[in-house]
Amino acid sequence: MRNAGAKSAEARAADAERRLAEALDRTERALVEADTSARARMKEADEEATRTLADARAEARRLREEAEEAAEAMRTTAQRQVEELTRQRESITGYLQEMRGLLAVREPEAPPPPPPG
């Protein structure tokens, strides 16, 4: 009986060792799968972050270029307006000088009338 009990204990021990080995094997596979999955997710996240950053940089570059173009157009318009106003001022100044010259040549006919009031 002792012999049968020892064999039974050995069989139970062997069965426990087999189950433990199977559990360890399942755990190892689960860890490998989890690690593989985590690495794949990290790679996808990294690629997405890289794409998002590249898109953001491209958008920032586009917006900066648009702003620079708009600023240049406004500067050009303002410069043209200044040039036009300068021409007008020069024209008016020339006209006033002509009128002063004409008025200086004329003899006064009568004193100016007193202001109303």
ChimeraX attribute file (.defattr): number of C-alpha atoms within 10 A of each C-alpha:
attribute: neighborCount
match mode: 1-to-1
recipient: residues
	/A:1	6
	/A:2	7
	/A:3	8
	/A:4	9
	/A:5	10
	/A:6	11
	/A:7	12
	/A:8	12
	/A:9	12
	/A:10	12
	/A:11	12
	/A:12	12
	/A:13	12
	/A:14	12
	/A:15	12
	/A:16	12
	/A:17	12
	/A:18	12
	/A:19	12
	/A:20	12
	/A:21	12
	/A:22	12
	/A:23	12
	/A:24	12
	/A:25	12
	/A:26	12
	/A:27	12
	/A:28	12
	/A:29	12
	/A:30	12
	/A:31	12
	/A:32	12
	/A:33	12
	/A:34	12
	/A:35	12
	/A:36	12
	/A:37	12
	/A:38	12
	/A:39	12
	/A:40	12
	/A:41	12
	/A:42	12
	/A:43	12
	/A:44	12
	/A:45	12
	/A:46	12
	/A:47	12
	/A:48	12
	/A:49	12
	/A:50	12
	/A:51	12
	/A:52	12
	/A:53	12
	/A:54	12
	/A:55	12
	/A:56	12
	/A:57	12
	/A:58	12
	/A:59	12
	/A:60	12
	/A:61	12
	/A:62	12
	/A:63	12
	/A:64	12
	/A:65	12
	/A:66	12
	/A:67	12
	/A:68	12
	/A:69	12
	/A:70	12
	/A:71	12
	/A:72	12
	/A:73	12
	/A:74	12
	/A:75	12
	/A:76	12
	/A:77	12
	/A:78	12
	/A:79	12
	/A:80	12
	/A:81	12
	/A:82	12
	/A:83	12
	/A:84	12
	/A:85	12
	/A:86	12
	/A:87	12
	/A:88	12
	/A:89	12
	/A:90	12
	/A:91	12
	/A:92	12
	/A:93	12
	/A:94	12
	/A:95	12
	/A:96	12
	/A:97	12
	/A:98	12
	/A:99	12
	/A:100	11
	/A:101	11
	/A:102	10
	/A:103	11
	/A:104	10
	/A:105	9
	/A:106	8
	/A:107	7
	/A:108	9
	/A:109	6
	/A:110	6
	/A:111	6
	/A:112	7
	/A:113	6
	/A:114	6
	/A:115	5
	/A:116	4
	/A:117	3
